[in-house]
Amino acid sequence: MSADIRYVNGALQVEGVALADIATQVGTPFYAYSAATIQRRFAAFHAALADLDALICFALKANGNQAVLSLLAQAGAGAEVVSEGELRRALAAGIAPEKIVFSGVGKSAGEVAFALEQGILCLNVESLSELQMISDIATRLGVTARLSVRINPDVDPKTHAKLTTGKSGTKFGIAWDQALDFFATARALPNISLTGIDTHIGSQITNLPAFDAAFARLVELVHALRAAGHVVDHMDLGGGLGVAYQGDSEGEETVRLAQYATIFHKHFTDLDCRMILEPGRFIVANAGVFVTRVLHLKPTPEKTYVVVDGAMNDLIRPTMYDAHHAVLPLCEEATAPITADIVGPVCEPGDFLAKGRKVACAQGDLLALMGAGAYGAVLSSTYNARPLVPEVLVHGADFDVVRPRQSIEALIAQDRVPAWLRADGKAE
């Protein structure tokens, strides 16, 4: 776990605040993030590449909370966005347009126009159809669109199948051997400045030789493009560096970051390109916890279930990605441990947070799922009419609710009943 999330006198704390105290004030379930961990992780990533011309663009898809984004903006982060909504979040957090890159295989015309009007650093283009669309919109607006093309290097990152994006057969990017033709097409289009290449081979990658192979292929491509007369002045290498979801996460990640930086320097020190990187999970995953309360212990002939008030709609990673989150009691070893599946109230057999775990708990106890700062709250939903849970940011001995708990009334009020269904005949 993070150095900022630890037991103090038997109570699990985030920085100087006991999670049990937060639970008393905001209820359960909830997410809590350590500001100090986020700041330290970003600083470590930046320092590892400080001798290169590198821009660190935080991937908003990992955690889009405005307070988290504002914290990173103050630390000097740029942003990698994949929708107009994320772009607006980044701008609202104070991230300058010239530090924002826009990725994604399905940008709409409206999103492209908004991005061009804001003057963002770069659009990462993924198809000839999109390239033509951007040219048309840029011409209409009277601006030049700054682009890079996303390359699919056909490298297997050996991560979860649903997190793999850099192999052939996925929807992402163009084949690396089509890049020369793509650049030639772009050169003939008006209001287009294609001067970069981009890649992102996957997420939660702990197999570092995959980065080595992908980077080698991209460097080879840069040399070929330049030999053909094309300008390549920046490279966006995406994100994907994996984190440790068990054990000494900070120590293991420090070693992994150093190994990644060694591979990075091996390929790019002498390439004369500005480098853009898009870490997300690496910055925030182990800065966050998800806290839930035990509702019932349910022994069956096959196994024991610990039924908690958190569910797959709040934290879907275990269900979607078979993800492992360490589970800790908020009160250290309060009761004898049992082996159980930890499940939620959602009416789905796939509603689980952990399976076959040894956990010390009794009815009413509080549990923390560790490593929940990335792809947690951002993937949550209101399935089963369960309101969105709060997010809390801890700073030293203080904490702030940075997203309040949604009320059931507010959830229902999002819907509208037409006049012909209402007894009074009036539309809402």
BAGUDO-212241 format. One record per residue (C-alpha): residue number from 1; z negated, y negated, x negated. Coordinates in Angstrom, 1 decimal. Layout:
BAGUDO-212241
{resi=NUM up=Z north=Y east=X}
...
This chain:
BAGUDO-212241
{resi=1 up=0.0 north=0.0 east=0.0}
{resi=2 up=0.2 north=-3.7 east=-1.0}
{resi=3 up=-2.6 north=-5.1 east=-3.2}
{resi=4 up=-3.2 north=-7.5 east=-0.3}
{resi=5 up=-3.8 north=-4.7 east=2.2}
{resi=6 up=-6.9 north=-2.7 east=1.3}
{resi=7 up=-10.3 north=-1.5 east=2.3}
{resi=8 up=-13.2 north=-3.9 east=1.7}
{resi=9 up=-16.6 north=-2.5 east=2.5}
{resi=10 up=-15.0 north=0.3 east=4.6}
{resi=11 up=-12.9 north=-2.1 east=6.7}
{resi=12 up=-9.1 north=-2.3 east=6.3}
{resi=13 up=-8.1 north=-5.9 east=5.6}
{resi=14 up=-4.9 north=-7.9 east=5.1}
{resi=15 up=-5.8 north=-10.5 east=2.4}
{resi=16 up=-9.2 north=-11.9 east=3.5}
{resi=17 up=-9.0 north=-10.9 east=7.2}
{resi=18 up=-10.3 north=-7.6 east=8.7}
{resi=19 up=-7.6 north=-6.1 east=11.0}
{resi=20 up=-10.3 north=-5.2 east=13.5}
{resi=21 up=-11.2 north=-8.9 east=13.9}
{resi=22 up=-7.5 north=-9.6 east=14.6}
{resi=23 up=-7.5 north=-6.8 east=17.2}
{resi=24 up=-10.6 north=-8.3 east=18.9}
{resi=25 up=-8.8 north=-11.7 east=19.3}
{resi=26 up=-5.2 north=-10.7 east=20.1}
{resi=27 up=-5.6 north=-7.1 east=21.5}
{resi=28 up=-3.5 north=-4.1 east=20.6}
{resi=29 up=-0.9 north=-3.2 east=19.6}
{resi=30 up=0.2 north=-5.9 east=17.2}
{resi=31 up=2.0 north=-6.5 east=13.8}
{resi=32 up=0.3 north=-8.3 east=10.9}
{resi=33 up=2.0 north=-9.6 east=7.8}
{resi=34 up=0.5 north=-10.7 east=4.5}
{resi=35 up=2.0 north=-14.1 east=3.4}
{resi=36 up=0.8 north=-13.4 east=-0.2}
{resi=37 up=2.7 north=-10.1 east=-0.4}
{resi=38 up=5.9 north=-11.6 east=1.0}
{resi=39 up=5.7 north=-14.5 east=-1.5}
{resi=40 up=4.9 north=-12.1 east=-4.4}
{resi=41 up=7.7 north=-9.7 east=-3.6}
{resi=42 up=10.3 north=-12.5 east=-3.3}
{resi=43 up=9.1 north=-14.0 east=-6.6}
{resi=44 up=9.3 north=-10.6 east=-8.3}
{resi=45 up=12.9 north=-10.0 east=-7.1}
{resi=46 up=13.9 north=-13.5 east=-8.2}
{resi=47 up=12.3 north=-13.1 east=-11.6}
{resi=48 up=14.0 north=-9.8 east=-12.3}
{resi=49 up=17.4 north=-11.6 east=-12.2}
{resi=50 up=16.4 north=-15.1 east=-13.3}
{resi=51 up=18.7 north=-15.1 east=-16.3}
{resi=52 up=21.8 north=-14.7 east=-14.1}
{resi=53 up=23.4 north=-17.1 east=-11.8}
{resi=54 up=21.9 north=-15.4 east=-8.8}
{resi=55 up=21.2 north=-16.5 east=-5.2}
{resi=56 up=18.7 north=-14.3 east=-3.3}
{resi=57 up=19.6 north=-14.3 east=0.4}
{resi=58 up=16.9 north=-12.6 east=2.5}
{resi=59 up=18.4 north=-10.2 east=5.1}
{resi=60 up=17.2 north=-11.5 east=8.5}
{resi=61 up=17.8 north=-8.2 east=10.1}
{resi=62 up=14.7 north=-6.9 east=8.3}
{resi=63 up=12.3 north=-9.4 east=9.8}
{resi=64 up=13.5 north=-12.5 east=11.7}
{resi=65 up=10.2 north=-14.1 east=12.6}
{resi=66 up=10.4 north=-17.9 east=12.2}
{resi=67 up=7.1 north=-18.1 east=10.3}
{resi=68 up=8.3 north=-15.4 east=7.8}
{resi=69 up=11.6 north=-17.2 east=7.4}
{resi=70 up=9.9 north=-20.5 east=6.9}
{resi=71 up=7.7 north=-18.9 east=4.2}
{resi=72 up=10.7 north=-17.6 east=2.4}
{resi=73 up=12.7 north=-20.8 east=2.8}
{resi=74 up=9.8 north=-22.7 east=1.0}
{resi=75 up=10.0 north=-20.1 east=-1.8}
{resi=76 up=13.7 north=-21.0 east=-2.3}
{resi=77 up=15.4 north=-18.1 east=-0.4}
{resi=78 up=18.8 north=-18.2 east=1.1}
{resi=79 up=19.7 north=-16.0 east=4.1}
{resi=80 up=22.1 north=-13.2 east=5.0}
{resi=81 up=22.8 north=-13.2 east=8.7}
{resi=82 up=24.9 north=-11.0 east=11.0}
{resi=83 up=25.0 north=-13.0 east=14.2}
{resi=84 up=24.9 north=-16.6 east=15.5}
{resi=85 up=21.4 north=-16.0 east=16.6}
{resi=86 up=20.3 north=-15.1 east=13.1}
{resi=87 up=22.2 north=-18.1 east=11.7}
{resi=88 up=20.4 north=-20.4 east=14.0}
{resi=89 up=17.1 north=-18.9 east=13.1}
{resi=90 up=17.8 north=-19.4 east=9.4}
{resi=91 up=18.8 north=-23.0 east=10.0}
{resi=92 up=15.7 north=-23.6 east=12.1}
{resi=93 up=13.5 north=-22.3 east=9.3}
{resi=94 up=15.0 north=-24.9 east=6.9}
{resi=95 up=17.4 north=-22.7 east=5.0}
{resi=96 up=20.3 north=-24.9 east=3.8}
{resi=97 up=23.7 north=-23.9 east=5.1}
{resi=98 up=25.0 north=-23.7 east=1.5}
{resi=99 up=22.5 north=-20.8 east=0.9}
{resi=100 up=23.6 north=-18.7 east=3.9}
{resi=101 up=26.1 north=-15.9 east=4.0}
{resi=102 up=27.4 north=-14.3 east=7.2}
{resi=103 up=28.1 north=-10.6 east=7.2}
{resi=104 up=29.0 north=-8.1 east=10.0}
{resi=105 up=32.0 north=-6.1 east=11.1}
{resi=106 up=32.3 north=-7.8 east=14.6}
{resi=107 up=31.9 north=-11.5 east=14.4}
{resi=108 up=33.2 north=-13.3 east=17.5}
{resi=109 up=35.4 north=-16.4 east=17.5}
{resi=110 up=32.5 north=-18.5 east=18.7}
{resi=111 up=30.3 north=-17.3 east=15.9}
{resi=112 up=32.9 north=-17.9 east=13.2}
{resi=113 up=33.6 north=-21.5 east=14.6}
{resi=114 up=29.8 north=-22.2 east=14.6}
{resi=115 up=29.4 north=-20.9 east=11.0}
{resi=116 up=32.4 north=-23.0 east=9.8}
{resi=117 up=31.1 north=-26.1 east=11.5}
{resi=118 up=27.7 north=-25.7 east=9.8}
{resi=119 up=29.4 north=-25.4 east=6.4}
{resi=120 up=27.7 north=-22.1 east=5.3}
{resi=121 up=28.3 north=-20.7 east=1.9}
{resi=122 up=30.5 north=-17.8 east=2.8}
{resi=123 up=31.8 north=-15.5 east=5.5}
{resi=124 up=32.0 north=-11.8 east=4.4}
{resi=125 up=35.3 north=-10.6 east=6.0}
{resi=126 up=35.8 north=-6.9 east=7.0}
{resi=127 up=39.3 north=-6.5 east=8.3}
{resi=128 up=42.8 north=-8.1 east=8.4}
{resi=129 up=42.3 north=-8.9 east=12.1}
{resi=130 up=39.2 north=-10.8 east=11.3}
{resi=131 up=40.9 north=-12.6 east=8.4}
{resi=132 up=43.6 north=-13.8 east=10.6}
{resi=133 up=41.1 north=-15.0 east=13.3}
{resi=134 up=39.2 north=-16.9 east=10.7}
{resi=135 up=42.3 north=-18.6 east=9.4}
{resi=136 up=43.3 north=-19.6 east=12.9}
{resi=137 up=39.9 north=-21.1 east=13.6}
{resi=138 up=39.6 north=-22.8 east=10.3}
{resi=139 up=43.1 north=-24.4 east=10.8}
{resi=140 up=42.1 north=-25.6 east=14.3}
{resi=141 up=38.9 north=-27.1 east=12.9}
{resi=142 up=40.6 north=-28.6 east=9.9}
{resi=143 up=38.3 north=-26.9 east=7.4}
{resi=144 up=38.7 north=-24.4 east=4.6}
{resi=145 up=36.9 north=-21.1 east=5.2}
{resi=146 up=35.1 north=-19.8 east=2.1}
{resi=147 up=35.3 north=-16.0 east=2.2}
{resi=148 up=34.5 north=-12.8 east=0.4}
{resi=149 up=35.9 north=-9.4 east=1.4}
{resi=150 up=33.5 north=-6.5 east=2.0}
{resi=151 up=34.6 north=-3.6 east=-0.1}
{resi=152 up=33.7 north=0.0 east=0.8}
{resi=153 up=33.4 north=1.7 east=-2.7}
{resi=154 up=33.1 north=5.2 east=-1.2}
{resi=155 up=29.8 north=5.9 east=-2.9}
{resi=156 up=27.2 north=8.2 east=-1.4}
{resi=157 up=23.8 north=6.4 east=-1.6}
{resi=158 up=22.0 north=9.7 east=-0.6}
{resi=159 up=19.8 north=7.9 east=2.0}
{resi=160 up=19.5 north=8.7 east=5.7}
{resi=161 up=22.8 north=9.1 east=7.4}
{resi=162 up=22.1 north=6.2 east=9.8}
{resi=163 up=21.5 north=4.0 east=6.8}
{resi=164 up=24.6 north=4.9 east=4.9}
{resi=165 up=27.3 north=2.1 east=4.9}
{resi=166 up=29.2 north=2.5 east=1.6}
{resi=167 up=31.0 north=5.8 east=2.1}
{resi=168 up=34.5 north=6.2 east=3.5}
{resi=169 up=34.4 north=7.1 east=7.1}
{resi=170 up=31.9 north=4.3 east=8.1}
{resi=171 up=33.0 north=1.2 east=10.0}
{resi=172 up=32.0 north=-1.1 east=7.2}
{resi=173 up=34.4 north=-2.9 east=4.8}
{resi=174 up=37.9 north=-2.1 east=3.5}
{resi=175 up=38.7 north=0.7 east=1.1}
{resi=176 up=38.3 north=-0.5 east=-2.5}
{resi=177 up=41.9 north=0.5 east=-3.3}
{resi=178 up=43.2 north=-1.9 east=-0.6}
{resi=179 up=41.6 north=-5.0 east=-2.1}
{resi=180 up=44.7 north=-6.2 east=-4.0}
{resi=181 up=46.8 north=-6.2 east=-0.9}
{resi=182 up=44.0 north=-7.9 east=1.1}
{resi=183 up=43.8 north=-10.7 east=-1.4}
{resi=184 up=47.6 north=-11.1 east=-1.4}
{resi=185 up=47.6 north=-11.4 east=2.4}
{resi=186 up=44.8 north=-13.9 east=2.3}
{resi=187 up=46.6 north=-16.0 east=-0.3}
{resi=188 up=49.4 north=-16.6 east=2.2}
{resi=189 up=47.2 north=-17.7 east=5.0}
{resi=190 up=46.3 north=-21.4 east=5.6}
{resi=191 up=42.8 north=-22.8 east=5.4}
{resi=192 up=41.5 north=-19.7 east=3.6}
{resi=193 up=39.7 north=-19.5 east=0.2}
{resi=194 up=39.0 north=-15.9 east=-0.6}
{resi=195 up=37.3 north=-15.9 east=-4.0}
{resi=196 up=34.6 north=-13.2 east=-3.7}
{resi=197 up=34.0 north=-9.6 east=-3.1}
{resi=198 up=31.0 north=-8.1 east=-1.2}
{resi=199 up=29.5 north=-4.7 east=-0.8}
{resi=200 up=26.5 north=-3.1 east=0.8}
{resi=201 up=26.3 north=0.7 east=0.3}
{resi=202 up=23.2 north=1.4 east=2.5}
{resi=203 up=19.5 north=0.9 east=3.1}
{resi=204 up=16.3 north=2.4 east=1.7}
{resi=205 up=18.1 north=3.6 east=-1.4}
{resi=206 up=15.9 north=5.3 east=-4.0}
{resi=207 up=18.8 north=7.1 east=-5.7}
{resi=208 up=19.5 north=4.3 east=-8.2}
{resi=209 up=22.6 north=6.0 east=-9.8}
{resi=210 up=24.4 north=5.2 east=-6.5}
{resi=211 up=24.1 north=1.5 east=-7.4}
{resi=212 up=25.4 north=2.2 east=-10.9}
{resi=213 up=28.5 north=3.9 east=-9.5}
{resi=214 up=29.2 north=1.3 east=-6.9}
{resi=215 up=28.7 north=-1.6 east=-9.3}
{resi=216 up=31.0 north=0.0 east=-11.9}
{resi=217 up=33.8 north=0.4 east=-9.3}
{resi=218 up=33.4 north=-3.3 east=-8.2}
{resi=219 up=33.6 north=-4.6 east=-11.8}
{resi=220 up=36.8 north=-2.6 east=-12.3}
{resi=221 up=38.1 north=-4.2 east=-9.1}
{resi=222 up=37.2 north=-7.7 east=-10.3}
{resi=223 up=39.2 north=-7.2 east=-13.5}
{resi=224 up=42.2 north=-5.8 east=-11.5}
{resi=225 up=42.1 north=-8.8 east=-9.1}
{resi=226 up=41.9 north=-11.3 east=-11.9}
{resi=227 up=44.8 north=-9.6 east=-13.8}
{resi=228 up=46.9 north=-10.0 east=-10.6}
{resi=229 up=46.2 north=-13.7 east=-10.6}
{resi=230 up=43.4 north=-13.9 east=-8.0}
{resi=231 up=40.3 north=-16.0 east=-8.4}
{resi=232 up=37.0 north=-14.0 east=-8.2}
{resi=233 up=34.1 north=-16.4 east=-8.8}
{resi=234 up=31.3 north=-14.7 east=-6.8}
{resi=235 up=30.1 north=-11.2 east=-5.9}
{resi=236 up=27.7 north=-10.3 east=-3.1}
{resi=237 up=26.0 north=-7.0 east=-4.0}
{resi=238 up=24.1 north=-6.7 east=-0.7}
{resi=239 up=20.7 north=-5.2 east=-0.6}
{resi=240 up=19.4 north=-1.7 east=0.0}
{resi=241 up=16.8 north=-1.2 east=-2.7}
{resi=242 up=14.3 north=1.3 east=-1.3}
{resi=243 up=10.6 north=0.9 east=-1.0}
{resi=244 up=7.7 north=3.4 east=-1.2}
{resi=245 up=6.2 north=4.3 east=2.2}
{resi=246 up=3.4 north=6.4 east=0.7}
{resi=247 up=1.0 north=6.1 east=-2.2}
{resi=248 up=0.9 north=3.1 east=-4.6}
{resi=249 up=3.9 north=1.3 east=-3.1}
{resi=250 up=3.5 north=-1.8 east=-5.2}
{resi=251 up=3.4 north=0.0 east=-8.5}
{resi=252 up=6.3 north=2.3 east=-7.6}
{resi=253 up=8.4 north=-0.6 east=-6.4}
{resi=254 up=7.7 north=-2.6 east=-9.6}
{resi=255 up=9.2 north=0.2 east=-11.6}
{resi=256 up=12.1 north=0.7 east=-9.3}
{resi=257 up=12.9 north=-3.1 east=-9.4}
{resi=258 up=12.9 north=-3.0 east=-13.2}
{resi=259 up=15.3 north=-0.1 east=-13.2}
{resi=260 up=17.6 north=-1.8 east=-10.7}
{resi=261 up=17.6 north=-5.0 east=-12.8}
{resi=262 up=18.6 north=-2.9 east=-15.8}
{resi=263 up=21.6 north=-1.5 east=-14.0}
{resi=264 up=22.5 north=-4.9 east=-12.6}
{resi=265 up=22.5 north=-6.5 east=-16.1}
{resi=266 up=24.5 north=-3.7 east=-17.5}
{resi=267 up=27.4 north=-4.5 east=-15.2}
{resi=268 up=27.2 north=-8.2 east=-14.5}
{resi=269 up=25.8 north=-10.1 east=-17.5}
{resi=270 up=29.3 north=-10.9 east=-18.9}
{resi=271 up=31.3 north=-11.0 east=-15.7}
{resi=272 up=31.3 north=-14.8 east=-15.2}
{resi=273 up=30.5 north=-14.6 east=-11.5}
{resi=274 up=27.9 north=-16.1 east=-9.3}
{resi=275 up=25.8 north=-13.2 east=-7.9}
{resi=276 up=24.5 north=-13.0 east=-4.4}
{resi=277 up=21.9 north=-10.4 east=-3.4}
{resi=278 up=20.6 north=-9.6 east=0.1}
{resi=279 up=17.1 north=-7.9 east=-0.1}
{resi=280 up=15.2 north=-7.5 east=3.2}
{resi=281 up=13.1 north=-4.3 east=3.3}
{resi=282 up=12.1 north=-4.7 east=-0.3}
{resi=283 up=10.6 north=-8.2 east=0.4}
{resi=284 up=8.7 north=-7.5 east=3.7}
{resi=285 up=8.2 north=-3.8 east=4.4}
{resi=286 up=4.9 north=-3.3 east=2.6}
{resi=287 up=3.7 north=-6.7 east=3.6}
{resi=288 up=3.2 north=-5.6 east=7.2}
{resi=289 up=1.2 north=-3.2 east=9.3}
{resi=290 up=1.4 north=-2.1 east=12.9}
{resi=291 up=-2.1 north=-1.7 east=14.5}
{resi=292 up=-2.6 north=0.4 east=17.6}
{resi=293 up=-5.6 north=1.8 east=19.5}
{resi=294 up=-6.4 north=5.4 east=20.3}
{resi=295 up=-6.3 north=6.0 east=24.1}
{resi=296 up=-6.8 north=9.7 east=24.2}
{resi=297 up=-7.2 north=12.9 east=22.1}
{resi=298 up=-5.2 north=15.6 east=23.8}
{resi=299 up=-5.6 north=19.1 east=22.4}
{resi=300 up=-3.0 north=21.7 east=23.5}
{resi=301 up=-2.6 north=25.4 east=22.5}
{resi=302 up=0.2 north=24.3 east=20.1}
{resi=303 up=-1.1 north=21.1 east=18.6}
{resi=304 up=-3.3 north=18.1 east=19.1}
{resi=305 up=-1.9 north=14.8 east=20.2}
{resi=306 up=-3.4 north=11.4 east=19.5}
{resi=307 up=-2.2 north=9.2 east=22.3}
{resi=308 up=-2.2 north=5.5 east=21.3}
{resi=309 up=-1.2 north=2.3 east=23.0}
{resi=310 up=1.7 north=1.6 east=20.6}
{resi=311 up=5.0 north=3.3 east=21.3}
{resi=312 up=8.6 north=3.8 east=20.2}
{resi=313 up=9.6 north=0.6 east=22.0}
{resi=314 up=7.3 north=-1.3 east=19.6}
{resi=315 up=8.1 north=0.7 east=16.4}
{resi=316 up=11.2 north=2.8 east=16.7}
{resi=317 up=11.7 north=3.7 east=13.1}
{resi=318 up=10.1 north=7.2 east=13.3}
{resi=319 up=12.2 north=8.1 east=16.3}
{resi=320 up=15.5 north=6.6 east=15.1}
{resi=321 up=15.3 north=7.3 east=11.4}
{resi=322 up=12.7 north=10.1 east=11.0}
{resi=323 up=10.8 north=7.4 east=9.1}
{resi=324 up=7.4 north=8.1 east=7.5}
{resi=325 up=4.6 north=5.5 east=7.9}
{resi=326 up=1.3 north=6.2 east=6.3}
{resi=327 up=-1.5 north=6.1 east=9.0}
{resi=328 up=-4.9 north=4.8 east=8.1}
{resi=329 up=-8.0 north=4.2 east=10.2}
{resi=330 up=-9.2 north=0.6 east=10.3}
{resi=331 up=-12.7 north=1.9 east=9.6}
{resi=332 up=-12.5 north=4.0 east=6.5}
{resi=333 up=-13.4 north=7.7 east=7.2}
{resi=334 up=-15.3 north=6.8 east=10.4}
{resi=335 up=-14.9 north=10.4 east=11.7}
{resi=336 up=-13.8 north=13.8 east=10.4}
{resi=337 up=-10.0 north=14.0 east=10.1}
{resi=338 up=-7.9 north=16.1 east=12.4}
{resi=339 up=-4.3 north=17.2 east=12.2}
{resi=340 up=-2.2 north=15.8 east=15.0}
{resi=341 up=1.0 north=14.1 east=16.3}
{resi=342 up=0.5 north=10.4 east=17.0}
{resi=343 up=2.4 north=9.6 east=20.2}
{resi=344 up=2.7 north=6.7 east=22.6}
{resi=345 up=2.8 north=6.1 east=26.4}
{resi=346 up=6.5 north=5.8 east=26.7}
{resi=347 up=8.1 north=8.5 east=29.0}
{resi=348 up=10.3 north=10.1 east=26.4}
{resi=349 up=9.7 north=13.2 east=24.3}
{resi=350 up=11.0 north=11.2 east=21.3}
{resi=351 up=8.1 north=8.7 east=21.6}
{resi=352 up=6.1 north=9.4 east=18.5}
{resi=353 up=4.8 north=7.4 east=15.6}
{resi=354 up=3.9 north=10.2 east=13.3}
{resi=355 up=3.9 north=14.0 east=13.3}
{resi=356 up=1.5 north=16.6 east=11.8}
{resi=357 up=-0.7 north=14.0 east=10.1}
{resi=358 up=-4.3 north=14.3 east=9.0}
{resi=359 up=-6.0 north=11.3 east=10.5}
{resi=360 up=-9.7 north=10.3 east=11.1}
{resi=361 up=-10.0 north=9.0 east=14.6}
{resi=362 up=-11.7 north=9.2 east=18.0}
{resi=363 up=-11.0 north=7.7 east=21.4}
{resi=364 up=-11.1 north=3.9 east=21.1}
{resi=365 up=-10.6 north=3.8 east=17.3}
{resi=366 up=-8.0 north=1.6 east=15.7}
{resi=367 up=-5.2 north=2.9 east=13.5}
{resi=368 up=-2.8 north=1.1 east=11.2}
{resi=369 up=0.7 north=2.3 east=10.4}
{resi=370 up=1.6 north=1.0 east=7.0}
{resi=371 up=4.8 north=-0.4 east=5.7}
{resi=372 up=5.8 north=-1.8 east=9.0}
{resi=373 up=6.9 north=-5.3 east=7.9}
{resi=374 up=10.6 north=-4.4 east=8.0}
{resi=375 up=12.7 north=-3.2 east=10.9}
{resi=376 up=9.6 north=-3.1 east=13.1}
{resi=377 up=9.2 north=-6.0 east=15.5}
{resi=378 up=12.9 north=-6.9 east=15.1}
{resi=379 up=13.9 north=-3.6 east=16.6}
{resi=380 up=11.3 north=-3.6 east=19.4}
{resi=381 up=12.3 north=-3.6 east=23.1}
{resi=382 up=10.7 north=-3.9 east=26.5}
{resi=383 up=11.6 north=-0.3 east=27.5}
{resi=384 up=9.3 north=1.0 east=30.3}
{resi=385 up=8.6 north=-2.7 east=31.1}
{resi=386 up=6.3 north=-2.9 east=28.1}
{resi=387 up=6.0 north=-6.5 east=26.9}
{resi=388 up=6.8 north=-7.4 east=23.3}
{resi=389 up=3.7 north=-7.3 east=21.1}
{resi=390 up=2.3 north=-10.1 east=19.0}
{resi=391 up=3.1 north=-10.8 east=15.4}
{resi=392 up=0.4 north=-12.3 east=13.2}
{resi=393 up=0.7 north=-13.9 east=9.8}
{resi=394 up=-2.3 north=-13.8 east=7.5}
{resi=395 up=-2.8 north=-16.4 east=4.8}
{resi=396 up=-6.0 north=-16.0 east=2.8}
{resi=397 up=-9.0 north=-16.0 east=5.1}
{resi=398 up=-7.0 north=-17.3 east=8.0}
{resi=399 up=-4.4 north=-15.8 east=10.4}
{resi=400 up=-2.0 north=-17.3 east=13.0}
{resi=401 up=-0.3 north=-15.7 east=15.9}
{resi=402 up=3.4 north=-16.3 east=15.0}
{resi=403 up=4.7 north=-14.6 east=18.1}
{resi=404 up=2.4 north=-14.3 east=21.1}
{resi=405 up=2.2 north=-11.3 east=23.3}
{resi=406 up=4.8 north=-11.4 east=26.0}
{resi=407 up=3.3 north=-11.4 east=29.5}
{resi=408 up=4.5 north=-9.0 east=32.2}
{resi=409 up=5.1 north=-12.0 east=34.4}
{resi=410 up=7.4 north=-13.6 east=31.7}
{resi=411 up=9.2 north=-10.2 east=31.3}
{resi=412 up=9.9 north=-9.9 east=35.1}
{resi=413 up=10.8 north=-13.6 east=35.3}
{resi=414 up=13.8 north=-13.0 east=33.1}
{resi=415 up=15.6 north=-11.3 east=36.0}
{resi=416 up=17.2 north=-13.0 east=39.0}
{resi=417 up=17.4 north=-11.5 east=42.5}
{resi=418 up=20.5 north=-12.7 east=44.4}
{resi=419 up=20.1 north=-14.5 east=47.7}
{resi=420 up=21.6 north=-11.6 east=49.8}
{resi=421 up=18.7 north=-9.4 east=48.6}
{resi=422 up=15.9 north=-11.9 east=49.3}
{resi=423 up=14.2 north=-12.1 east=52.6}
{resi=424 up=14.3 north=-15.9 east=52.6}
{resi=425 up=18.0 north=-15.9 east=51.8}
{resi=426 up=17.6 north=-18.2 east=48.9}
{resi=427 up=18.8 north=-17.5 east=45.3}
{resi=428 up=16.1 north=-17.6 east=42.6}
